[in-house]
Amino acid sequence: MRLLDRILKFSGRSDDSTELRIRSIRFRRLLEDVRSALDIMADAREKRDDEFIFDRHYVTALVDRLMDAAGKMVMDAAILAPRSGSALYDALDSCRGLGQASLLEPAEWNDVDRGQERTGLVEPEYRMLDRALEWMNEGAEGECCSIQSLVDLVFECALDAEASRRRPGNLSFRLDTAGHRFDLLPLFDGVVDAGDGPVEDGPVSEMDVHCRPLGRLLMGSDGNKDADGSDDRKGRRWAAVVSPEHLDAVCIDDGAPIHVTATMSLHADSDFAFAAFRDAHVDSRALPSFTTRKAGRWTMIWRYGADTGDLEEAMIRLGGRVFGPVSE
């Protein structure tokens, strides 16, 4: 709660700006909870593919850990998108039921030969893990209540809500750069500083804004200038919450929602880059280090677990995509 205390002390009162700061923190928490679920799923696949030795308790504990992470990410999304709360919790209940069913071994698997013919796995622990992995990834036998489908629903609801709620009216600073306009809201005091003390409000320059992720993204925009160095492109308008280590920015132009969130604290375990584009094509070949996933109308890309240098390079590449021509 230390960060929240700093925000409330800086804001001095509960208003729209404070709510926006808190929503920014909640969206980052959502990404952390989704990452926890994805890490658990990756560990399960590694255990199965590399034929680790484990017992049934590992599989039951795995399902419990995943459901705990799923409950947290659904709560995060329901706070961000309260109108979708009922659908999110219904999906969570369905997912939980399917997960519990995955731990029950079908009667026909009592026959080892038939079990081996079905899965290629003889040991009951491996058969149980195989069923759990079906539930995690895409659902068994055509079910749509898998962990992965729940992750997709969580993102779709949260991203739609943030795209519709983020507005620049109460943001303190304006940064015009790379052909784009950023309406900025510092997460806490001291983020915007002209060198002789904090800036109170109004127009600022890139040098005034102490936000490492935004700086790396803007480095990627240089490659989109004309050959003569001019920059007369029609830019986008953004509403962003910024701090030295964090960025949470939403493109607020009608018809072109983009959401970019990143943490660059120089600690690989906690740093990441995430971007989501609605109704837009994303060429994964231009962003080879990112994982790509579709969720409804959104195309999401993310990168985590990288060292500082790799993440900085990935952020610069992402800036080239995010700040590219509007017509892309």
N, C-alpha and C positions, 0 to 999 in steps of 0.2 A: 504493500500500500504506500510505500515511500514516494513513488512516482506520482500517484494520485494526490497525495498530500501536497506535493510541489505544485501540481496543476491547480488545485483549489486555492492554495495560498496566492499563486500568481494571478488567478482570475479574480479573486476577491468576492465573487458571488456566483450563484448558479444561473447561467444564461445559455443562450444558444451556442456561444463559443465554447463554454465549458462542456456542454453536451457533445459537441463535435470532437473535442479532444478525447473525451472518454470513449466515444464510438471508435475513434482511431485506435485506441489501446485495445478495445474489445475485438476489433477486426484482426489485430496482430495476435491476440490470444487465440482466436479461431484458427489462424494459420499454424500456430504452435501445436494446438490440439490435433489438427489434421496431420501434421508432420509426425506426431507421436503414433497415430494410427498407422500411417504408411510405414514407419520404421518397424512396428510390430509385425506387419504383414511381410515385410522384406525378410525379417528374421525367420519367420515361419517357412518361407520359400527356401531359404538357405538350409534350414534343418532338413527339409524334405529332399532337396536336390543333391545335397552333399552327403546324405545318408548319415546324419548325426545320430548318436545314441540318445534316446529320451524315453520317458514313460508317459502314461496317459495323463498324469498330473500336469505335465508340460502343456498338453493340448487344452485341458480344461482351464488352466490358468491363463493360457493365451487368449481364449475366448472371453474370459472375464476381463482381462486387461483391455482388449479391444472394445468391449461394450462400455467400459469406464471411459475410454477416450471418445467413443461415439457419443455418450451422454453429454460430455463436456462440450463437444463441438456443436451438438444440437442446441444446447443451452445458449452458447455464444450466438448462433445464427438466429435463434428465437428472440434474443434481446435486440439484435440488429434489425430483424424483420418480424415484428410482433404479429403482423397479419398472417404470416405463414406458420405461426407457432403450432397450430393444431395439426397441420399437414406434416410438419417436421416430427412432432412427437408420435403421431400415428406411424410414420415410417420407422421411427426408432423402435417402437413396440414390435412391428412386424419383423424388423431385422433381428431383434433380440430373440424372438420365437424361432426364427430360422437358425440362428446360431446355436441355440440350445438343442434343436433337433439334429444339428450336425454332429453332436456328441453321442447320439444314439446310434448304435451299430445296427444296420438292417438285419433282419433275421436270416436272409439268404447268405450273408457273409459268414455265418457260422460254418459254412462249408468252405474250407480253405481253398479248394480248387476253384470254386466259383468266384470267390473273392479275388483270387489272383488273376482270373480271366478278366474281371471287370476293371481292376485298377493296376495290375502288375505289381501289387504290394501284398505280401503275405502277412507280415506282422500286424497285429491289431492296432498298435500305436500308429503305424504309418497309414493304415486305412482310415483311422480317425482323423489324422492330420490332413489327409487328402480331401476328406469331406469338408473339413473346416476351411481349407483353402478355396474350395469351390464357393463356399458361402462368402468368403472375404472378397473374392475377385468379381465374379459376375453372377453369382447365384446358382444354386443347383437346379438342374432340370427346368431351366427357363424362368426361375424365380427372379423377381426384380427387387428383392429386399436384401441385397448384399451390402457389405460394408462400403464397397466402391460406389454403388448406386446411391447410398446414403451420403457419402462425401459429395457426389455430384449435386444432389438436391440441396445440401447445406450451402455449397458455393453459389448455386443458382439463386437461391432466396436471398442470401446476404449481399451478393453483388448487385442484384436488381434493386434492393432496398437502398444501398449506398449510392447507386447511380441516380436515384430519384430524389434523395434527401440532401445531397451535398450541394450547397449554394454559397456564393461568395459574399453575401450581404454583410456578414458580421466578421469577415476576415480583416486583419489589421494592415497588411502590407501588400504592395503590388510590385512584382518583378517582371519586367519586360525583357525577354532574352530569347535568342534562337528563333525569333519569329513567333514566339508564344507569350501569352500572358499568364502569370501565376498569381493568384490571390492566396497569400500565405497566412497561416495561423501558427505562431510558435507554440510548441508543446509546453514550454515553460520560459521563464525570463532568461535573457542573455543569448538567445539563439540568433537574434538579429542584432548585430553590433557593428557600427561604422568605424570602430577603432578608438573613438573618444567617448564611448559609453553607449548603452542600449538605445536603439532607435525606437521612437514611440509609435509612429505609424506612417503611412504614406509610401511613396515610391522608394525602392531600394535597388542596389546593384547586386550582382552575383557575389562580389567580394564581401558584402555586408551579411550574407546569409550563411551561417555556419551549419551546413547540412551535407555530410560526406556523400550519402547516396544521391542527392540531387546534383551535386557537383559532378559525380561520375556519369550520370545520365546525360547531363548537358555536354560533357566531353564528346559523347557519341553523336550529338547533333551537328558537330562541325563538318562531318562528312556529307551533310545534306545541303551545304551551301553551294551556290553557283560557282563556276570555274573562276570567276573574277573575285570571289570572296564575298560577293553581295548576298543578302539574305532577305529577299522580298517575297518569300512564300507566305501564303495565307496560313497563319498559325492557329493553334487551338487555345482554348481558355481552360485553365486548371484551377481547382481548389485543393490546397495541400496543407496538411499538418506536418510541421518540420521540427526536428531537433538535431543535435550534432550527429547522432548515430542512426536516426530513424526518419523515414519518409513515408507518408501515406497520401497519395495524390489521386484525384479523380478528374478526368476530363469532363467538363460540364457542358460542352457543346451539344446541342440537340442532334440526335441521330448518330453520335460517334462516341459512345461511352467506352472509356478505358480506365482501368484501375491499376495503379502501380503501388506496391508496398515493398519496402526493403529495410533491412537492418545491416549496418556495417559498423560493428563495434570492435573489429580486429580480433574477434574470437570465433574461430571456425564453427564451433559447436552451436552457436546461437545466431550466426549471420545467415542471411538468405536474401533472395530476390524473387519477387512474385509479380506477375502482370496478367491481367485479364482483358480481353477484347470482345465486345459484343457485336455480332453480325459482321465480323471482319475475318478475312483470310490471314493466317499467320504462316509464313513459310518457315518451317522448322529447320530447313537447311541453312538459313541465315543465322539461326540461333542454335548451333549444334550442341552446346553444353546444357541446354534447358530441356526439362521434361515437359511434354505437351499433353493436354487432356481437354476434351470437350465436355461441357456441362450445359445442356439446353442450348441457348443462343450464344453462350460464352465459350471462348477458347482461352484456356489458361496455360501459362507457362511458369515454371519455377526452377530455382536452382538453390540447393543448400548442401552443406557438408563440404564446401570447397575452401581451400586456403585463401588468404586475403588477396594475393595476386590474381588468382583465377577468378575470384568473385568480382574484383574490380574490372577485369577484362570483360567478363560477362555483362556487367552493368553498362559498360561503354557500348557494347554491341546492342544491348537492349535499348539504350538511348537512341541509337540510329533507327530502330524500328518504331519506337514510341513517338519520336519527334520527326518522323518522315513526313512526306507530303500527305495532305489530307486525303487526296484522291487514291491512296494506296488501297 
